[in-house]
Amino acid sequence: MGIVAQRGNLTGASKGTISLAELQDLLDEHDYDSPQVGDIRKGIIVSISTQGVIVDLGLKRDGLVPTADLNKLEPEERDALKVNDEVFVYVLNTDKPDSLVVSIHLARLNQDWIRAEELLESKEMIEAEVIGYNKGGAIVPFGRLRGFVPISHLSDVAPGMGERRRQQRLAKLRGETLPLRVIEVNRRRRRLVLSQREAQKEYDALRRAELIETLEEGEVRHGTVSGLRDFGAFVNLGGADGLIHISELAWHRVNHPREVLSIGEEIDVYVMRVDNDSQRISLSLKKITANPWDTVDERYKENELVEGTITRIVDYGAFAEIEPGVEGLLHISQLSRGNVTNVNEMVQEGETHLLRIVNIDKKRQRIGLSLKAVTAMEQIEWMAQREIEKAAAEAAAEAEAAALAEAEAEAAAAEVEAVDEEAAAEMEAALAAETGRAEISEEEE
């Protein structure tokens, strides 16, 4: 007589007997924790061998992670797996009676999808490095997934940019870390889309706030010129742009910032003011360069002759620049020995004249100049010297142009010669090959 047990109907309507094996089968049927394909389970590694990894899932059957699945992990991830470690696994197959086939790789992949969905919901900003690109946009890693940033969602690629420039810009993005926001997740289509444009504003605000907290007035910072406007230049300090007003670009008069700086140029700047409320940064370039007025009395003396370029004309005279940052006043009374009523009749903006220094006031940064104090002989000698210098400059320019043309001609000739030599070598090789074939043919005959 076999071992039997009492079995009661769940409703209590009938009773009977059942073997122990049948009882176990019945229990298995009603195992509400029985694993299903696609489940994510947490377990403990109990064994690691060349056959794979055995994971205790707290069930009747252990989970087996095949070697093929382990090979999908990064080398450092495989090396990090140790006995007694907790791991998540994805149930692949439940058909085997003695074990479940599970995947660590797919479990982690699934976790990446879950994380992407959370980011889509929270709109949290992340950062990722561009690892590749195609015609439509940039590719970034997201755990074990690959995310795609369409061109229309890249901040540095303008809509009207030509195809060639777009591809060049995409190529330059490789290796750059971008601020991003998840905008689409579709597991079924394995589609993960991100946007730089939607994250850039938040990213810039955070970087600006961080930078402003560390900036101190009076310090010198390194930055890159990011924009030029009529009123000044913007300099990126590594998180926010500061403005150098046109009056702070140089000690001399600047008509447009492009005269002094160019976009992309790296420079040091002086931090003048930091406004935490408006988050504006005022910078200066001239404050880290020597003021030419500090040593003006070492370079010029009264009664000395100097060349001056007329920069401004006013009712009472004209201002002339004798060196960058140093202007002197040519008073209307110093224009001519005769009576002058209209300054423009004597000098024009942009003209260069020989002038005499009549006084220097270093403290007040003023120099008085005179045109009438220059003698006729001094004027004649100066004009003759200018003609000589002009002729020498023109001759040097012509010589440089001739040398350049000669170099280009020599390069072209060398290129032609190289092509001829290559053609001759190819012809010689072809002739040698033909001769060889003929000799082989004769030997065969």
Beta strands, then each sheet from edge to edge (+ up, - down):
strand 1: 4-8
strand 2: 15-19
strand 3: 40-49
strand 4: 52-56
strand 5: 62-66
strand 6: 86-93
strand 7: 99-103
strand 8: 125-129
strand 9: 132-134
strand 10: 137-142
strand 11: 145-150
strand 12: 177-186
strand 13: 191-195
strand 14: 220-229
strand 15: 232-236
strand 16: 241-245
strand 17: 266-275
strand 18: 280-284
strand 19: 305-314
strand 20: 317-323
strand 21: 326-331
strand 22: 352-361
strand 23: 366-370
sheet 1: 1+ 2-
sheet 2: 3+ 4- 5+ 7+ 6- 3+
sheet 3: 8+ 12- 13+
sheet 4: 9+ 10- 11+
sheet 5: 14+ 15- 16+ 18+ 17- 14+
sheet 6: 19+ 20- 21+ 23+ 22- 19+
end
